[in-house]
């Protein structure tokens, strides 16, 4: 039996980006109760399709987010997801 993924998703410039999260910890991060976004992530990776295990390329991340830093991108995705 496979484990269900909890994802935060963002569509930006026609592209989809996802991070695998612990939903309770992500909510605490949004509320300011956690200072490090990495505590809310299951995997420190940005995906275009997490279910298929397809990571976003560095080129895609730079084009859309102007960075490849997972924590900065994850913050954007988590704060834009409700």
PDB file of N, CA, C and O in Angstrom:
ATOM      1  N   UNK A   1       0.844  -1.176   0.000  1.00  0.00           N
ATOM      2  CA  UNK A   1       0.000   0.000   0.000  1.00  0.00           C
ATOM      3  C   UNK A   1       0.891   1.242   0.000  1.00  0.00           C
ATOM      4  O   UNK A   1       1.796   1.356   0.826  1.00  0.00           O
ATOM      5  N   UNK A   2       0.639   2.172  -0.921  1.00  0.00           N
ATOM      6  CA  UNK A   2       1.463   3.368  -1.005  1.00  0.00           C
ATOM      7  C   UNK A   2       0.925   4.452  -0.075  1.00  0.00           C
ATOM      8  O   UNK A   2      -0.275   4.555   0.177  1.00  0.00           O
ATOM      9  N   UNK A   3       1.852   5.247   0.417  1.00  0.00           N
ATOM     10  CA  UNK A   3       1.505   6.332   1.317  1.00  0.00           C
ATOM     11  C   UNK A   3       1.008   7.524   0.506  1.00  0.00           C
ATOM     12  O   UNK A   3       1.560   7.832  -0.550  1.00  0.00           O
ATOM     13  N   UNK A   4      -0.034   8.196   0.997  1.00  0.00           N
ATOM     14  CA  UNK A   4      -0.593   9.352   0.315  1.00  0.00           C
ATOM     15  C   UNK A   4       0.347  10.541   0.481  1.00  0.00           C
ATOM     16  O   UNK A   4       0.845  10.804   1.576  1.00  0.00           O
ATOM     17  N   UNK A   5       0.584  11.254  -0.614  1.00  0.00           N
ATOM     18  CA  UNK A   5       1.408  12.454  -0.569  1.00  0.00           C
ATOM     19  C   UNK A   5       0.537  13.664  -0.269  1.00  0.00           C
ATOM     20  O   UNK A   5      -0.541  13.821  -0.844  1.00  0.00           O
ATOM     21  N   UNK A   6       0.999  14.501   0.617  1.00  0.00           N
ATOM     22  CA  UNK A   6       0.374  15.798   0.849  1.00  0.00           C
ATOM     23  C   UNK A   6       1.237  16.815   0.137  1.00  0.00           C
ATOM     24  O   UNK A   6       2.429  16.943   0.417  1.00  0.00           O
ATOM     25  N   UNK A   7       0.629  17.536  -0.784  1.00  0.00           N
ATOM     26  CA  UNK A   7       1.388  18.445  -1.624  1.00  0.00           C
ATOM     27  C   UNK A   7       0.889  19.875  -1.502  1.00  0.00           C
ATOM     28  O   UNK A   7      -0.304  20.125  -1.333  1.00  0.00           O
ATOM     29  N   UNK A   8       1.821  20.799  -1.592  1.00  0.00           N
ATOM     30  CA  UNK A   8       1.502  22.202  -1.800  1.00  0.00           C
ATOM     31  C   UNK A   8       1.856  22.456  -3.257  1.00  0.00           C
ATOM     32  O   UNK A   8       2.944  22.103  -3.712  1.00  0.00           O
ATOM     33  N   UNK A   9       0.926  23.073  -3.988  1.00  0.00           N
ATOM     34  CA  UNK A   9       1.114  23.263  -5.429  1.00  0.00           C
ATOM     35  C   UNK A   9       1.008  24.732  -5.796  1.00  0.00           C
ATOM     36  O   UNK A   9       0.303  25.512  -5.156  1.00  0.00           O
ATOM     37  N   UNK A  10       1.738  25.084  -6.859  1.00  0.00           N
ATOM     38  CA  UNK A  10       1.695  26.438  -7.382  1.00  0.00           C
ATOM     39  C   UNK A  10       1.806  26.364  -8.894  1.00  0.00           C
ATOM     40  O   UNK A  10       2.664  25.665  -9.433  1.00  0.00           O
ATOM     41  N   UNK A  11       0.935  27.089  -9.567  1.00  0.00           N
ATOM     42  CA  UNK A  11       1.039  27.221 -11.019  1.00  0.00           C
ATOM     43  C   UNK A  11       1.487  28.651 -11.285  1.00  0.00           C
ATOM     44  O   UNK A  11       0.825  29.609 -10.888  1.00  0.00           O
ATOM     45  N   UNK A  12       2.619  28.777 -11.961  1.00  0.00           N
ATOM     46  CA  UNK A  12       3.190  30.094 -12.229  1.00  0.00           C
ATOM     47  C   UNK A  12       3.766  30.096 -13.636  1.00  0.00           C
ATOM     48  O   UNK A  12       4.525  29.199 -14.004  1.00  0.00           O
ATOM     49  N   UNK A  13       3.409  31.089 -14.409  1.00  0.00           N
ATOM     50  CA  UNK A  13       3.857  31.202 -15.794  1.00  0.00           C
ATOM     51  C   UNK A  13       3.544  29.937 -16.599  1.00  0.00           C
ATOM     52  O   UNK A  13       4.326  29.521 -17.454  1.00  0.00           O
ATOM     53  N   UNK A  14       2.385  29.333 -16.307  1.00  0.00           N
ATOM     54  CA  UNK A  14       1.942  28.157 -17.041  1.00  0.00           C
ATOM     55  C   UNK A  14       2.627  26.861 -16.638  1.00  0.00           C
ATOM     56  O   UNK A  14       2.405  25.830 -17.272  1.00  0.00           O
ATOM     57  N   UNK A  15       3.453  26.890 -15.601  1.00  0.00           N
ATOM     58  CA  UNK A  15       4.148  25.693 -15.148  1.00  0.00           C
ATOM     59  C   UNK A  15       3.675  25.326 -13.745  1.00  0.00           C
ATOM     60  O   UNK A  15       3.325  26.197 -12.949  1.00  0.00           O
ATOM     61  N   UNK A  16       3.668  24.030 -13.455  1.00  0.00           N
ATOM     62  CA  UNK A  16       3.254  23.528 -12.149  1.00  0.00           C
ATOM     63  C   UNK A  16       4.485  23.171 -11.319  1.00  0.00           C
ATOM     64  O   UNK A  16       5.444  22.585 -11.821  1.00  0.00           O
ATOM     65  N   UNK A  17       4.437  23.536 -10.038  1.00  0.00           N
ATOM     66  CA  UNK A  17       5.496  23.204  -9.101  1.00  0.00           C
ATOM     67  C   UNK A  17       4.856  22.667  -7.832  1.00  0.00           C
ATOM     68  O   UNK A  17       3.803  23.143  -7.410  1.00  0.00           O
ATOM     69  N   UNK A  18       5.497  21.670  -7.223  1.00  0.00           N
ATOM     70  CA  UNK A  18       4.953  21.018  -6.040  1.00  0.00           C
ATOM     71  C   UNK A  18       6.057  20.737  -5.031  1.00  0.00           C
ATOM     72  O   UNK A  18       7.214  20.514  -5.387  1.00  0.00           O
ATOM     73  N   UNK A  19       5.661  20.754  -3.753  1.00  0.00           N
ATOM     74  CA  UNK A  19       6.528  20.289  -2.679  1.00  0.00           C
ATOM     75  C   UNK A  19       5.721  19.333  -1.818  1.00  0.00           C
ATOM     76  O   UNK A  19       4.524  19.531  -1.606  1.00  0.00           O
ATOM     77  N   UNK A  20       6.379  18.299  -1.325  1.00  0.00           N
ATOM     78  CA  UNK A  20       5.742  17.329  -0.439  1.00  0.00           C
ATOM     79  C   UNK A  20       5.869  17.852   0.985  1.00  0.00           C
ATOM     80  O   UNK A  20       6.969  18.117   1.470  1.00  0.00           O
ATOM     81  N   UNK A  21       4.706  17.998   1.657  1.00  0.00           N
ATOM     82  CA  UNK A  21       4.686  18.655   2.962  1.00  0.00           C
ATOM     83  C   UNK A  21       3.972  17.830   4.028  1.00  0.00           C
ATOM     84  O   UNK A  21       3.213  16.907   3.732  1.00  0.00           O
ATOM     85  N   UNK A  22       4.242  18.195   5.266  1.00  0.00           N
ATOM     86  CA  UNK A  22       3.420  17.784   6.395  1.00  0.00           C
ATOM     87  C   UNK A  22       2.427  18.931   6.553  1.00  0.00           C
ATOM     88  O   UNK A  22       2.838  20.037   6.905  1.00  0.00           O
ATOM     89  N   UNK A  23       1.125  18.707   6.305  1.00  0.00           N
ATOM     90  CA  UNK A  23       0.168  19.809   6.294  1.00  0.00           C
ATOM     91  C   UNK A  23       0.075  20.575   7.620  1.00  0.00           C
ATOM     92  O   UNK A  23      -0.101  21.793   7.612  1.00  0.00           O
ATOM     93  N   UNK A  24       0.190  19.884   8.746  1.00  0.00           N
ATOM     94  CA  UNK A  24       0.122  20.567  10.040  1.00  0.00           C
ATOM     95  C   UNK A  24       1.336  21.468  10.246  1.00  0.00           C
ATOM     96  O   UNK A  24       1.208  22.591  10.734  1.00  0.00           O
ATOM     97  N   UNK A  25       2.506  20.975   9.874  1.00  0.00           N
ATOM     98  CA  UNK A  25       3.715  21.789  10.031  1.00  0.00           C
ATOM     99  C   UNK A  25       3.736  22.935   9.026  1.00  0.00           C
ATOM    100  O   UNK A  25       4.243  24.015   9.331  1.00  0.00           O
ATOM    101  N   UNK A  26       3.194  22.714   7.835  1.00  0.00           N
ATOM    102  CA  UNK A  26       3.113  23.795   6.848  1.00  0.00           C
ATOM    103  C   UNK A  26       2.206  24.907   7.365  1.00  0.00           C
ATOM    104  O   UNK A  26       2.508  26.086   7.181  1.00  0.00           O
ATOM    105  N   UNK A  27       1.102  24.544   8.006  1.00  0.00           N
ATOM    106  CA  UNK A  27       0.208  25.548   8.588  1.00  0.00           C
ATOM    107  C   UNK A  27       0.910  26.308   9.707  1.00  0.00           C
ATOM    108  O   UNK A  27       0.761  27.524   9.824  1.00  0.00           O
ATOM    109  N   UNK A  28       1.670  25.597  10.523  1.00  0.00           N
ATOM    110  CA  UNK A  28       2.427  26.264  11.586  1.00  0.00           C
ATOM    111  C   UNK A  28       3.468  27.214  11.004  1.00  0.00           C
ATOM    112  O   UNK A  28       3.705  28.288  11.556  1.00  0.00           O
ATOM    113  N   UNK A  29       4.089  26.825   9.897  1.00  0.00           N
ATOM    114  CA  UNK A  29       5.063  27.699   9.247  1.00  0.00           C
ATOM    115  C   UNK A  29       4.372  28.965   8.740  1.00  0.00           C
ATOM    116  O   UNK A  29       4.873  30.071   8.944  1.00  0.00           O
ATOM    117  N   UNK A  30       3.226  28.808   8.081  1.00  0.00           N
ATOM    118  CA  UNK A  30       2.468  29.964   7.592  1.00  0.00           C
ATOM    119  C   UNK A  30       2.069  30.894   8.745  1.00  0.00           C
ATOM    120  O   UNK A  30       2.044  32.115   8.589  1.00  0.00           O
ATOM    121  N   UNK A  31       1.759  30.303   9.895  1.00  0.00           N
ATOM    122  CA  UNK A  31       1.335  31.086  11.064  1.00  0.00           C
ATOM    123  C   UNK A  31       2.511  31.700  11.817  1.00  0.00           C
ATOM    124  O   UNK A  31       2.313  32.457  12.768  1.00  0.00           O
ATOM    125  N   UNK A  32       3.732  31.376  11.396  1.00  0.00           N
ATOM    126  CA  UNK A  32       4.911  31.928  12.054  1.00  0.00           C
ATOM    127  C   UNK A  32       5.366  31.134  13.266  1.00  0.00           C
ATOM    128  O   UNK A  32       6.267  31.565  13.986  1.00  0.00           O
ATOM    129  N   UNK A  33       4.756  29.980  13.501  1.00  0.00           N
ATOM    130  CA  UNK A  33       5.129  29.153  14.648  1.00  0.00           C
ATOM    131  C   UNK A  33       6.393  28.333  14.385  1.00  0.00           C
ATOM    132  O   UNK A  33       7.057  27.901  15.327  1.00  0.00           O
ATOM    133  N   UNK A  34       6.726  28.120  13.119  1.00  0.00           N
ATOM    134  CA  UNK A  34       7.984  27.459  12.723  1.00  0.00           C
ATOM    135  C   UNK A  34       8.796  28.471  11.942  1.00  0.00           C
ATOM    136  O   UNK A  34       8.247  29.202  11.117  1.00  0.00           O
ATOM    137  N   UNK A  35      10.071  28.524  12.185  1.00  0.00           N
ATOM    138  CA  UNK A  35      10.938  29.487  11.494  1.00  0.00           C
ATOM    139  C   UNK A  35      11.598  28.897  10.258  1.00  0.00           C
ATOM    140  O   UNK A  35      11.949  29.637   9.339  1.00  0.00           O
ATOM    141  N   UNK A  36      11.777  27.570  10.215  1.00  0.00           N
ATOM    142  CA  UNK A  36      12.488  26.920   9.114  1.00  0.00           C
ATOM    143  C   UNK A  36      11.513  26.112   8.274  1.00  0.00           C
ATOM    144  O   UNK A  36      10.940  25.132   8.749  1.00  0.00           O
ATOM    145  N   UNK A  37      11.326  26.520   7.034  1.00  0.00           N
ATOM    146  CA  UNK A  37      10.377  25.847   6.142  1.00  0.00           C
ATOM    147  C   UNK A  37      10.741  24.377   5.948  1.00  0.00           C
ATOM    148  O   UNK A  37       9.864  23.553   5.688  1.00  0.00           O
ATOM    149  N   UNK A  38      12.017  24.043   6.070  1.00  0.00           N
ATOM    150  CA  UNK A  38      12.444  22.656   5.847  1.00  0.00           C
ATOM    151  C   UNK A  38      11.808  21.690   6.834  1.00  0.00           C
ATOM    152  O   UNK A  38      11.687  20.499   6.547  1.00  0.00           O
ATOM    153  N   UNK A  39      11.397  22.200   8.008  1.00  0.00           N
ATOM    154  CA  UNK A  39      10.720  21.348   8.987  1.00  0.00           C
ATOM    155  C   UNK A  39       9.364  20.871   8.469  1.00  0.00           C
ATOM    156  O   UNK A  39       8.875  19.823   8.891  1.00  0.00           O
ATOM    157  N   UNK A  40       8.760  21.625   7.566  1.00  0.00           N
ATOM    158  CA  UNK A  40       7.443  21.281   7.023  1.00  0.00           C
ATOM    159  C   UNK A  40       7.539  20.404   5.775  1.00  0.00           C
ATOM    160  O   UNK A  40       6.526  19.878   5.315  1.00  0.00           O
ATOM    161  N   UNK A  41       8.736  20.241   5.225  1.00  0.00           N
ATOM    162  CA  UNK A  41       8.919  19.470   3.993  1.00  0.00           C
ATOM    163  C   UNK A  41       9.233  18.011   4.298  1.00  0.00           C
ATOM    164  O   UNK A  41       9.998  17.704   5.212  1.00  0.00           O
ATOM    165  N   UNK A  42       8.629  17.117   3.517  1.00  0.00           N
ATOM    166  CA  UNK A  42       8.986  15.699   3.618  1.00  0.00           C
ATOM    167  C   UNK A  42      10.291  15.447   2.881  1.00  0.00           C
ATOM    168  O   UNK A  42      11.114  14.638   3.311  1.00  0.00           O
ATOM    169  N   UNK A  43      10.473  16.145   1.768  1.00  0.00           N
ATOM    170  CA  UNK A  43      11.655  16.001   0.917  1.00  0.00           C
ATOM    171  C   UNK A  43      12.086  17.401   0.501  1.00  0.00           C
ATOM    172  O   UNK A  43      11.249  18.216   0.113  1.00  0.00           O
ATOM    173  N   UNK A  44      13.362  17.684   0.576  1.00  0.00           N
ATOM    174  CA  UNK A  44      13.860  18.991   0.145  1.00  0.00           C
ATOM    175  C   UNK A  44      14.091  18.973  -1.356  1.00  0.00           C
ATOM    176  O   UNK A  44      15.224  18.928  -1.836  1.00  0.00           O
ATOM    177  N   UNK A  45      12.977  19.008  -2.085  1.00  0.00           N
ATOM    178  CA  UNK A  45      13.009  18.928  -3.548  1.00  0.00           C
ATOM    179  C   UNK A  45      11.781  19.648  -4.086  1.00  0.00           C
ATOM    180  O   UNK A  45      10.702  19.566  -3.501  1.00  0.00           O
ATOM    181  N   UNK A  46      11.944  20.347  -5.193  1.00  0.00           N
ATOM    182  CA  UNK A  46      10.821  20.963  -5.891  1.00  0.00           C
ATOM    183  C   UNK A  46      10.506  20.058  -7.076  1.00  0.00           C
ATOM    184  O   UNK A  46      11.394  19.687  -7.844  1.00  0.00           O
ATOM    185  N   UNK A  47       9.241  19.712  -7.213  1.00  0.00           N
ATOM    186  CA  UNK A  47       8.809  18.793  -8.265  1.00  0.00           C
ATOM    187  C   UNK A  47       7.905  19.483  -9.283  1.00  0.00           C
ATOM    188  O   UNK A  47       7.239  20.471  -8.976  1.00  0.00           O
ATOM    189  N   UNK A  48       7.897  18.940 -10.499  1.00  0.00           N
ATOM    190  CA  UNK A  48       6.862  19.299 -11.456  1.00  0.00           C
ATOM    191  C   UNK A  48       5.730  18.280 -11.358  1.00  0.00           C
ATOM    192  O   UNK A  48       4.586  18.587 -11.694  1.00  0.00           O
ATOM    193  N   UNK A  49       6.045  17.070 -10.898  1.00  0.00           N
ATOM    194  CA  UNK A  49       5.044  16.039 -10.614  1.00  0.00           C
ATOM    195  C   UNK A  49       5.605  15.130  -9.525  1.00  0.00           C
ATOM    196  O   UNK A  49       6.388  14.222  -9.804  1.00  0.00           O
ATOM    197  N   UNK A  50       5.204  15.381  -8.294  1.00  0.00           N
ATOM    198  CA  UNK A  50       5.731  14.623  -7.157  1.00  0.00           C
ATOM    199  C   UNK A  50       5.284  13.166  -7.178  1.00  0.00           C
ATOM    200  O   UNK A  50       6.035  12.284  -6.763  1.00  0.00           O
ATOM    201  N   UNK A  51       4.064  12.904  -7.658  1.00  0.00           N
ATOM    202  CA  UNK A  51       3.572  11.526  -7.705  1.00  0.00           C
ATOM    203  C   UNK A  51       4.429  10.653  -8.614  1.00  0.00           C
ATOM    204  O   UNK A  51       4.625   9.467  -8.346  1.00  0.00           O
ATOM    205  N   UNK A  52       4.932  11.243  -9.681  1.00  0.00           N
ATOM    206  CA  UNK A  52       5.799  10.514 -10.610  1.00  0.00           C
ATOM    207  C   UNK A  52       7.275  10.667 -10.242  1.00  0.00           C
ATOM    208  O   UNK A  52       8.139  10.047 -10.862  1.00  0.00           O
ATOM    209  N   UNK A  53       7.562  11.487  -9.240  1.00  0.00           N
ATOM    210  CA  UNK A  53       8.942  11.703  -8.824  1.00  0.00           C
ATOM    211  C   UNK A  53       9.741  12.555  -9.797  1.00  0.00           C
ATOM    212  O   UNK A  53      10.962  12.419  -9.884  1.00  0.00           O
ATOM    213  N   UNK A  54       9.053  13.444 -10.540  1.00  0.00           N
ATOM    214  CA  UNK A  54       9.724  14.271 -11.538  1.00  0.00           C
ATOM    215  C   UNK A  54      10.129  15.616 -10.941  1.00  0.00           C
ATOM    216  O   UNK A  54       9.279  16.468 -10.686  1.00  0.00           O
ATOM    217  N   UNK A  55      11.429  15.802 -10.721  1.00  0.00           N
ATOM    218  CA  UNK A  55      11.884  17.070 -10.147  1.00  0.00           C
ATOM    219  C   UNK A  55      11.851  18.197 -11.179  1.00  0.00           C
ATOM    220  O   UNK A  55      11.956  17.961 -12.383  1.00  0.00           O
ATOM    221  N   UNK A  56      11.706  19.410 -10.688  1.00  0.00           N
ATOM    222  CA  UNK A  56      11.819  20.582 -11.557  1.00  0.00           C
ATOM    223  C   UNK A  56      13.299  20.771 -11.888  1.00  0.00           C
ATOM    224  O   UNK A  56      14.165  20.532 -11.047  1.00  0.00           O
ATOM    225  N   UNK A  57      13.576  21.192 -13.095  1.00  0.00           N
ATOM    226  CA  UNK A  57      14.969  21.412 -13.488  1.00  0.00           C
ATOM    227  C   UNK A  57      15.458  22.750 -12.942  1.00  0.00           C
ATOM    228  O   UNK A  57      14.665  23.645 -12.650  1.00  0.00           O
ATOM    229  N   UNK A  58      16.750  22.866 -12.815  1.00  0.00           N
ATOM    230  CA  UNK A  58      17.352  24.125 -12.367  1.00  0.00           C
ATOM    231  C   UNK A  58      16.973  25.272 -13.294  1.00  0.00           C
ATOM    232  O   UNK A  58      16.735  26.393 -12.845  1.00  0.00           O
ATOM    233  N   UNK A  59      16.919  24.982 -14.592  1.00  0.00           N
ATOM    234  CA  UNK A  59      16.560  26.007 -15.571  1.00  0.00           C
ATOM    235  C   UNK A  59      15.130  26.496 -15.351  1.00  0.00           C
ATOM    236  O   UNK A  59      14.870  27.697 -15.428  1.00  0.00           O
ATOM    237  N   UNK A  60      14.194  25.569 -15.076  1.00  0.00           N
ATOM    238  CA  UNK A  60      12.805  25.960 -14.819  1.00  0.00           C
ATOM    239  C   UNK A  60      12.715  26.810 -13.561  1.00  0.00           C
ATOM    240  O   UNK A  60      12.012  27.821 -13.537  1.00  0.00           O
ATOM    241  N   UNK A  61      13.428  26.399 -12.516  1.00  0.00           N
ATOM    242  CA  UNK A  61      13.380  27.131 -11.257  1.00  0.00           C
ATOM    243  C   UNK A  61      13.974  28.532 -11.404  1.00  0.00           C
ATOM    244  O   UNK A  61      13.414  29.501 -10.891  1.00  0.00           O
ATOM    245  N   UNK A  62      15.080  28.640 -12.089  1.00  0.00           N
ATOM    246  CA  UNK A  62      15.695  29.953 -12.304  1.00  0.00           C
ATOM    247  C   UNK A  62      14.783  30.859 -13.128  1.00  0.00           C
ATOM    248  O   UNK A  62      14.653  32.047 -12.836  1.00  0.00           O
ATOM    249  N   UNK A  63      14.155  30.294 -14.155  1.00  0.00           N
ATOM    250  CA  UNK A  63      13.275  31.072 -15.026  1.00  0.00           C
ATOM    251  C   UNK A  63      12.079  31.631 -14.255  1.00  0.00           C
ATOM    252  O   UNK A  63      11.708  32.790 -14.438  1.00  0.00           O
ATOM    253  N   UNK A  64      11.484  30.818 -13.402  1.00  0.00           N
ATOM    254  CA  UNK A  64      10.257  31.205 -12.713  1.00  0.00           C
ATOM    255  C   UNK A  64      10.522  31.911 -11.378  1.00  0.00           C
ATOM    256  O   UNK A  64       9.865  32.903 -11.062  1.00  0.00           O
ATOM    257  N   UNK A  65      11.481  31.406 -10.598  1.00  0.00           N
ATOM    258  CA  UNK A  65      11.704  31.918  -9.239  1.00  0.00           C
ATOM    259  C   UNK A  65      12.988  32.737  -9.085  1.00  0.00           C
ATOM    260  O   UNK A  65      13.219  33.317  -8.025  1.00  0.00           O
ATOM    261  N   UNK A  66      13.820  32.792 -10.119  1.00  0.00           N
ATOM    262  CA  UNK A  66      15.108  33.483 -10.090  1.00  0.00           C
ATOM    263  C   UNK A  66      16.047  32.925  -9.022  1.00  0.00           C
ATOM    264  O   UNK A  66      16.952  33.624  -8.566  1.00  0.00           O
ATOM    265  N   UNK A  67      15.838  31.673  -8.623  1.00  0.00           N
ATOM    266  CA  UNK A  67      16.713  30.993  -7.673  1.00  0.00           C
ATOM    267  C   UNK A  67      16.509  29.487  -7.812  1.00  0.00           C
ATOM    268  O   UNK A  67      15.500  29.032  -8.350  1.00  0.00           O
ATOM    269  N   UNK A  68      17.476  28.727  -7.320  1.00  0.00           N
ATOM    270  CA  UNK A  68      17.321  27.277  -7.244  1.00  0.00           C
ATOM    271  C   UNK A  68      17.294  26.818  -5.790  1.00  0.00           C
ATOM    272  O   UNK A  68      17.297  25.617  -5.522  1.00  0.00           O
ATOM    273  N   UNK A  69      17.267  27.761  -4.850  1.00  0.00           N
ATOM    274  CA  UNK A  69      17.279  27.432  -3.431  1.00  0.00           C
ATOM    275  C   UNK A  69      15.922  26.862  -3.016  1.00  0.00           C
ATOM    276  O   UNK A  69      14.903  27.552  -3.042  1.00  0.00           O
ATOM    277  N   UNK A  70      15.939  25.588  -2.634  1.00  0.00           N
ATOM    278  CA  UNK A  70      14.706  24.865  -2.321  1.00  0.00           C
ATOM    279  C   UNK A  70      13.919  25.545  -1.218  1.00  0.00           C
ATOM    280  O   UNK A  70      12.698  25.668  -1.320  1.00  0.00           O
ATOM    281  N   UNK A  71      14.593  25.990  -0.162  1.00  0.00           N
ATOM    282  CA  UNK A  71      13.845  26.585   0.948  1.00  0.00           C
ATOM    283  C   UNK A  71      13.132  27.864   0.537  1.00  0.00           C
ATOM    284  O   UNK A  71      12.000  28.091   0.963  1.00  0.00           O
ATOM    285  N   UNK A  72      13.751  28.697  -0.269  1.00  0.00           N
ATOM    286  CA  UNK A  72      13.103  29.935  -0.719  1.00  0.00           C
ATOM    287  C   UNK A  72      11.907  29.646  -1.620  1.00  0.00           C
ATOM    288  O   UNK A  72      10.860  30.283  -1.499  1.00  0.00           O
ATOM    289  N   UNK A  73      12.069  28.682  -2.522  1.00  0.00           N
ATOM    290  CA  UNK A  73      10.970  28.322  -3.426  1.00  0.00           C
ATOM    291  C   UNK A  73       9.844  27.651  -2.652  1.00  0.00           C
ATOM    292  O   UNK A  73       8.669  27.925  -2.896  1.00  0.00           O
ATOM    293  N   UNK A  74      10.199  26.776  -1.720  1.00  0.00           N
ATOM    294  CA  UNK A  74       9.186  26.099  -0.905  1.00  0.00           C
ATOM    295  C   UNK A  74       8.368  27.105  -0.108  1.00  0.00           C
ATOM    296  O   UNK A  74       7.155  26.947   0.027  1.00  0.00           O
ATOM    297  N   UNK A  75       9.018  28.138   0.422  1.00  0.00           N
ATOM    298  CA  UNK A  75       8.296  29.191   1.146  1.00  0.00           C
ATOM    299  C   UNK A  75       7.249  29.836   0.252  1.00  0.00           C
ATOM    300  O   UNK A  75       6.107  30.028   0.669  1.00  0.00           O
ATOM    301  N   UNK A  76       7.630  30.167  -0.966  1.00  0.00           N
ATOM    302  CA  UNK A  76       6.701  30.793  -1.910  1.00  0.00           C
ATOM    303  C   UNK A  76       5.520  29.865  -2.174  1.00  0.00           C
ATOM    304  O   UNK A  76       4.368  30.295  -2.132  1.00  0.00           O
ATOM    305  N   UNK A  77       5.802  28.603  -2.443  1.00  0.00           N
ATOM    306  CA  UNK A  77       4.739  27.641  -2.746  1.00  0.00           C
ATOM    307  C   UNK A  77       3.817  27.471  -1.549  1.00  0.00           C
ATOM    308  O   UNK A  77       2.596  27.485  -1.709  1.00  0.00           O
ATOM    309  N   UNK A  78       4.369  27.311  -0.363  1.00  0.00           N
ATOM    310  CA  UNK A  78       3.548  27.089   0.833  1.00  0.00           C
ATOM    311  C   UNK A  78       2.699  28.318   1.150  1.00  0.00           C
ATOM    312  O   UNK A  78       1.524  28.180   1.489  1.00  0.00           O
ATOM    313  N   UNK A  79       3.272  29.511   1.045  1.00  0.00           N
ATOM    314  CA  UNK A  79       2.495  30.715   1.347  1.00  0.00           C
ATOM    315  C   UNK A  79       1.417  30.997   0.299  1.00  0.00           C
ATOM    316  O   UNK A  79       0.408  31.630   0.609  1.00  0.00           O
ATOM    317  N   UNK A  80       1.617  30.538  -0.929  1.00  0.00           N
ATOM    318  CA  UNK A  80       0.614  30.752  -1.978  1.00  0.00           C
ATOM    319  C   UNK A  80      -0.471  29.679  -1.983  1.00  0.00           C
ATOM    320  O   UNK A  80      -1.476  29.815  -2.681  1.00  0.00           O
ATOM    321  N   UNK A  81      -0.273  28.617  -1.210  1.00  0.00           N
ATOM    322  CA  UNK A  81      -1.231  27.500  -1.154  1.00  0.00           C
ATOM    323  C   UNK A  81      -2.103  27.670   0.063  1.00  0.00           C
ATOM    324  O   UNK A  81      -1.608  27.898   1.167  1.00  0.00           O
ATOM    325  N   UNK A  82      -3.403  27.558  -0.133  1.00  0.00           N
ATOM    326  CA  UNK A  82      -4.342  27.617   1.009  1.00  0.00           C
ATOM    327  C   UNK A  82      -5.255  26.438   0.974  1.00  0.00           C
ATOM    328  O   UNK A  82      -6.116  26.298   1.842  1.00  0.00           O
TER     329      UNK A  82
END
